[in-house]
Amino acid sequence: MRAWGRALRAAEPLRWAAVRPGAVRAAHRGQSERPRGRRAELPAGPDLRHFLRGAAAPLPTREPELEPEPGPGSTSGLGKDERDSQQCCITPISVFVAVYLETYGCQMNVNDTEIAWAILQKSGYTRTKEAHEADVILLVTCSVRDKAEQTIWNRLQHLKALKARRHQACLPLRIGILGCMAERLKEEILHREKLVDIVAGPDAYRDLPRLLAVAESGQQAANVLLSLDETYADILPVQTSAGGKTAFVSIMRGCDNMCSYCIVPFTRGRERSRPIASILQEVKMLSDQGVKEVTLLGQNVNSFRDMSEVQFQSAAVPVLSRGFSTVYKTKPGGLRFAHLLDQVSRIDPEMRIRFTSPHPKDFPDEASMK
């Protein structure tokens, strides 16, 4: 009877060999060696690998054969399903994370999508044109009307089913809300819709890699800080439609007009302009790529003023268009919109230059004569 009891205790660890590598060594323990205390008789609890793997691989239903003692870094002590699961889930995330981007709203959001993708591409992400192939889905949103926001809420309901189907995969599907709706509602989105993993405002795209890294740990993340100087001037947007003949170029961000019906100053912040040199560099790159039409973007393009260089800060005195008055303080200095148009037009005489949107009170006579 004693011999039978010892044999039963020696065989007990064999049932755990497939899920706990250390149990293989326990199975080779001599029969004469008794466990010390009740704690030693219990199998070891789950380790970090089990939390990372989650429920991705089911436990084997039959007892596997005993395999040789694993060496350092070896997975030979695991069952086949577990080796496959471990290799899948421990692979560095940046190697295979695919991003799918959807754009809603105005032309500025199209340009923001290209900026966000340029940032993610530099961080090692890949891009897919199919939502079902993506590990990360980012919606660049609009908040100018209630209908635009309702479109996003409805879209999130469709993405719930897609995320549920990915629940058992090695990489859970991550969903992010970017742009104006993210800035207006901020953390309310995370509280209202647990489906969303990250929220990033228009001035937080540089922070996307960090936010996604936080989301990979299973936490929600948000950055909705507005900036007084962010223009993404050092980032060349990557066009989402290769070979296109038209392109958008953002020359400024934000707005200071504070019109009673418009939410833009609250979702995109104060007005600030890109340095002319960076705009010309981007237009030259687009010309070299075969683009034949460029649209200069801004909430109020003809209030553009480049203050990047000291010698520009007293270069011009602003003059309102004839017949207009304003309650806002004038902004002296800087290279103005007419100068920008002149410089852009010199890059490629065959390129068509458009712009949107201008405010009539700031439209200078010299711009209409260019």
WOQUIDA-V267502 format. One record per helix or strand. SS is the DSSP state (A for helix, B for strand). FROM is the first residue (numbers start at 1). TO is the last residue. Records with the same first field share a line. If there is no record, write none. Layout:
BEGIN
SS->FROM-TO / FROM-TO
END
This chain:
BEGIN
A->2-16 / 21-27 / 37-41 / 48-53 / 80-90 / 93-95 / 107-122 / 131-133 / 146-165 / 180-185 / 188-192 / 205-216 / 264-268 / 276-288 / 301-303 / 310-312 / 337-345 / 360-362 / 365-369
B->98-103 / 126-127 / 136-141 / 174-179 / 198-200 / 221-223 / 246-250 / 252-253 / 272-273 / 293-297 / 305-306 / 335-336 / 352-356
END
